[in-house]
């Protein structure tokens, strides 16, 4: 299952992501918001906790730029949230960092590119290479 959440700046893009998840037949849980003005750390925490608890395998977070919501998510021990605005970064963060949440900027990305980025993120497995496992362990210390 995929956890998804946003603030008001990411609401429209969240709706596009939900359409993509439904088209792909991927189960998801929407943690909000519903378009009203909100504080992004609340939604970063909700999605992050769902991933940490094992309720959801991965997460998608969206705010206006993706910056604030990714910073908030990365405050949670065990979360590796990557702000991505291209497919190469989405692939690399899964292969090398085993990122468990992707952050997007709703005011930065168009929906078609955002879908490609999320598709790449969700379909790329962690490489499991020893050097990457070692580096992730260093991050988690």
Rosetta blueprint (number, residue, H / E / L):
1 X L
2 X E
3 X E
4 X E
5 X E
6 X E
7 X L
8 X H
9 X H
10 X H
11 X H
12 X H
13 X H
14 X H
15 X H
16 X H
17 X H
18 X H
19 X H
20 X H
21 X H
22 X H
23 X H
24 X H
25 X L
26 X L
27 X L
28 X E
29 X E
30 X E
31 X L
32 X L
33 X L
34 X L
35 X L
36 X L
37 X L
38 X L
39 X L
40 X H
41 X H
42 X H
43 X H
44 X H
45 X H
46 X H
47 X H
48 X H
49 X H
50 X H
51 X H
52 X H
53 X L
54 X L
55 X L
56 X L
57 X L
58 X E
59 X E
60 X E
61 X E
62 X E
63 X E
64 X L
65 X L
66 X L
67 X H
68 X H
69 X H
70 X H
71 X H
72 X H
73 X H
74 X H
75 X L
76 X L
77 X L
78 X L
79 X L
80 X L
81 X E
82 X E
83 X E
84 X L
85 X L
86 X L
87 X H
88 X H
89 X H
90 X H
91 X H
92 X H
93 X H
94 X H
95 X H
96 X H
97 X H
98 X L
99 X L
100 X L
101 X E
102 X E
103 X E
104 X E
105 X E
106 X L
107 X L
108 X L
109 X L
110 X L
111 X H
112 X H
113 X H
114 X H
115 X H
116 X H
117 X H
118 X H
119 X H
120 X H
121 X H
122 X H
123 X H
124 X L
125 X L
126 X L
127 X L
128 X L
129 X L
130 X H
131 X H
132 X H
133 X H
134 X H
135 X H
136 X H
137 X H
138 X H
139 X H
140 X H
141 X L
